[in-house]
């Protein structure tokens, strides 16, 4: 085990490289929401058809019109995904995206054959909780003038 500990220690990046991890993490996390949100508009009919296949479609319809919910969630993903990428209103952005992602995950991905997307979303929720708890990190609009 000592050898693995030594390898692990040597793998630590230099401080100069760590400087870029915050914006890379924010941007790569936000891209799935920006692109996915665009999909809510560009592939609207396809996504509605997927929602119809969900065993939870009736519960979704009780909440509201699935088409309207898709438009709203798409707008939230795009607007707050971009805000997250730039580190602007980071905690609000992470929280709103998370609150939008949870019901989508429950309604669409808790279904047979969806374990891959389900756990992908769970991992992304962890990243959003990280940003909610820790803020944007370096190179963010929220941190302007604070470094």
C-alpha positions in Angstrom: 0.0 0.0 0.0 2.9 2.3 0.6 3.8 2.3 -3.1 0.3 3.3 -4.0 0.5 6.2 -1.5 3.7 7.4 -3.1 2.2 7.2 -6.6 -0.9 9.1 -5.3 1.3 11.8 -3.8 3.3 12.2 -7.0 0.2 12.6 -9.1 -0.7 15.8 -7.3 -0.7 18.6 -9.9 1.5 21.7 -9.4 -0.1 24.8 -8.0 -0.1 26.6 -11.3 -2.1 23.8 -12.9 -4.6 23.8 -10.0 -5.4 27.4 -10.8 -7.3 26.3 -13.9 -9.3 23.5 -12.3 -12.1 25.7 -10.9 -13.1 27.3 -14.3 -12.6 24.0 -16.1 -14.9 22.2 -13.6 -17.5 25.0 -13.9 -17.5 25.1 -17.6 -17.5 21.3 -18.2 -20.3 20.9 -15.7 -22.3 23.7 -17.3 -22.0 22.5 -20.9 -24.3 19.5 -20.3 -27.0 22.0 -19.2 -26.4 24.5 -22.0 -26.4 21.8 -24.7 -29.3 19.9 -23.0 -31.3 23.0 -22.6 -30.9 23.8 -26.3 -32.1 20.2 -26.9 -35.3 21.0 -25.0 -36.1 23.5 -27.7 -34.5 21.9 -30.8 -35.6 18.3 -30.1 -38.8 19.3 -28.3 -41.1 16.6 -29.9 -38.5 13.9 -29.4 -38.2 14.8 -25.7 -42.0 14.8 -25.3 -42.1 11.4 -26.8 -39.5 10.2 -24.3 -41.5 11.6 -21.5 -44.6 9.7 -22.8 -42.6 6.5 -22.5 -41.9 7.2 -18.8 -43.8 5.2 -16.2 -44.2 8.5 -14.4 -45.9 10.4 -17.3 -49.2 10.7 -15.4 -47.4 12.3 -12.4 -45.7 14.7 -14.8 -49.0 15.7 -16.3 -50.4 16.3 -12.8 -47.7 18.9 -12.2 -48.3 20.7 -15.5 -48.4 20.5 -19.2 -45.3 18.5 -20.2 -44.6 20.7 -23.2 -44.6 23.9 -21.0 -42.4 22.1 -18.4 -40.0 21.2 -21.1 -39.8 24.8 -22.3 -39.3 26.1 -18.7 -36.6 23.5 -17.8 -34.8 24.2 -21.1 -34.7 27.9 -20.4 -33.4 27.4 -16.9 -30.7 25.0 -18.1 -29.5 27.5 -20.8 -29.7 30.7 -18.8 -28.3 29.4 -15.5 -25.9 27.0 -17.3 -24.3 30.0 -18.9 -24.3 31.8 -15.6 -22.6 28.8 -13.9 -20.0 28.6 -16.7 -19.0 32.3 -16.0 -19.2 31.9 -12.3 -22.0 34.4 -12.0 -24.7 34.0 -9.3 -23.0 30.6 -8.9 -25.0 29.4 -5.8 -28.3 30.5 -7.2 -27.5 28.9 -10.6 -26.4 25.6 -9.1 -29.5 25.5 -6.9 -32.0 26.3 -9.7 -30.4 23.8 -12.0 -30.4 21.2 -9.3 -34.1 21.9 -8.4 -34.9 21.5 -12.1 -32.8 18.4 -12.6 -34.2 16.4 -9.7 -37.8 16.1 -11.0 -36.5 15.4 -14.5 -34.3 12.6 -13.2 -37.2 11.1 -11.2 -39.7 11.4 -14.1 -37.5 10.2 -16.9 -34.6 8.2 -15.7 -36.2 6.1 -12.9 -37.3 3.6 -15.6 -36.1 0.3 -17.0 -33.0 0.7 -19.1 -32.1 4.1 -17.8 -29.5 3.3 -15.1 -26.7 5.0 -17.1 -28.5 8.3 -17.5 -29.8 8.0 -13.9 -26.3 7.7 -12.4 -24.9 10.4 -14.7 -27.5 12.8 -13.4 -26.7 11.7 -9.8 -23.0 12.5 -10.4 -23.9 15.9 -11.9 -26.1 16.6 -8.9 -23.0 16.1 -6.8 -21.2 18.7 -8.8 -24.0 21.1 -8.5 -24.0 20.6 -4.7 -20.3 21.3 -4.7 -20.8 24.6 -6.4 -23.7 25.5 -4.1 -21.6 24.8 -1.1 -18.2 26.2 -2.2 -19.1 28.9 -4.7 -17.4 29.4 -8.1 -13.8 29.1 -7.3 -11.2 31.1 -9.3 -11.7 33.1 -12.4 -15.4 33.8 -11.8 -17.5 36.9 -12.1 -18.7 36.3 -8.5 -15.1 36.6 -7.3 -14.2 39.7 -9.3 -12.0 41.9 -7.1 -11.8 39.4 -4.3 -8.5 37.7 -5.3 
